[in-house]
Amino acid sequence: MTIECAGAPRDVGFDQGRACAAQLRLEFDRHSRWERLRLRAGRGDPHTVRVALDLLRHFPHQAEALEGLARGARVPRVWLASRLAHELGGASLPEASEAVGAAVRGSQSAEGSLLARSVATESFARRVRPDGGFGSVELTTSWLTSALAGVNERGLALVCVPGSSESVGCAAPAVLLIRDCLQQFDSLEAGIAWCTDRPVGGRATLLLADSQGEMAAVELDGDARRVRRPANGLWVAVSGSATREAGDRLEKSLAEPVTAQGLARATVQAAESDGVVVDPRRRRLGYARGTEVAWVSV
């Protein structure tokens, strides 16, 4: 599935909410009656409240998009905030605990820099045409304003490999950085600067690449940031309880020179899950399931 979203942040969220309304309401209705009443009353647990406040403080456009998403789907905003708080970054959850990401550049790649990661949640492609920003194609979930991976019309690409959400500072998860970067920036350096300066919480690795073949990794651990610039070859990032074995399997399964199709399939096989590959030179994103890769272009 590919959905189309356009306009101001609330409009983008509203478009996504309408497209995903049936799925979101079905998931919301699985809660008990009392839980639904609590959420409709706007009462969230302490961690959700922290995340919602930091979302508004540090990512105001995505806070607006979340409001639009809730209106479009006719579900409580606090429920969507709760999913953001607990499903992307919680150390005990599959999406955070088993993620494997990879970046390929230079002589090992036949198609310039490529990014990939495993995907443990149900996700889909989204095209975004924001007012006053760059258009992009992204892999996201029904309840997420940001993206797990994406590339914009200028060839800037990002992938997030999330880890633990435990943090004593900012509670907003690092995955939110992807949407801001894709909308605002046309260069790798600008994306790196944003990812190193913007407050986020928990642990994560952000992989960045551009259409010129350059690549970088930003490792985040609360307020601490480390930028790595991998030399020619393959860079593998694992997080949470994902073992190095998955990364080793990925490295060993890649044949040189690496193609986007080959990287997508290798990621699926190594992580034993679905996967996504981002090709900044061609401004496209591929969702891999088994041996099949479905491509969507900006």
CORLIN-V792804 format. One line per field, one symbol per residue. phi: phi as a letter, one per 40 degrees, with the letter a starting at -180 (. if undefined). psi: psi as a letter, one per 30 degrees, with the letter a starting at -180 (. if undefined). burial: 1 if it has 24 or more other ideal C-beta (glycine too) atoms within 12 Angstrom, else 0. A space follows every 50 residues. Layout:
# CORLIN-V792804
phi: ???
psi: ???
burial: ???
This chain:
# CORLIN-V792804
phi: .bbbbahcdccdccdccccbdcccccccccccdccccccccgcbcdcccc cccccccbbccccccccccccccfbccccccccccbbbhcccbdcccbcb babbagccbcbgcbbaacbbbcaacbcbbccgaccabbbabcbbccacai abccgcbabbbcbcccacbcbcccdccccccccbbbbcccccccccbcca bgbabbbbabccgcaabbcbagccbbbbbdcdhbbbbbagccccdccccc ccccccccbccccccccccccfacabbbbcccfabbcbbgccbbcbbc
psi: kklkklaleeeeeeeeeeegeeeeeeeefflleeeeeeeffgjlleeeee eeefeeefieefeeeeeeeeeefhlkefeeeeeeeffifkfgkeeefgkk lkkklbffkfhakkkllljflkllkkkkilkhakllklkalegkfalfll klfggkkkkkjlbkfkkfbkfklffffeeeeeefkgleeeeeeefffkkl laklkkkkllffglllkjkkibfkkkkkjklkakkkkllbgklfeeeeee effkkkkkleeeeeeeeeeefhallkkkjeeghlkkkkjbfkkkkkl.
burial: 01101110111111111111101100110000000000100001001101 11111001101111111111111011111111111111111011111111 11111101101111111111111111111100111111111111111111 11111111111111101001111111111111111111011101110111 11111111111011111111010010100100011111110100011011 101100011111111111111011111111111111110000111101
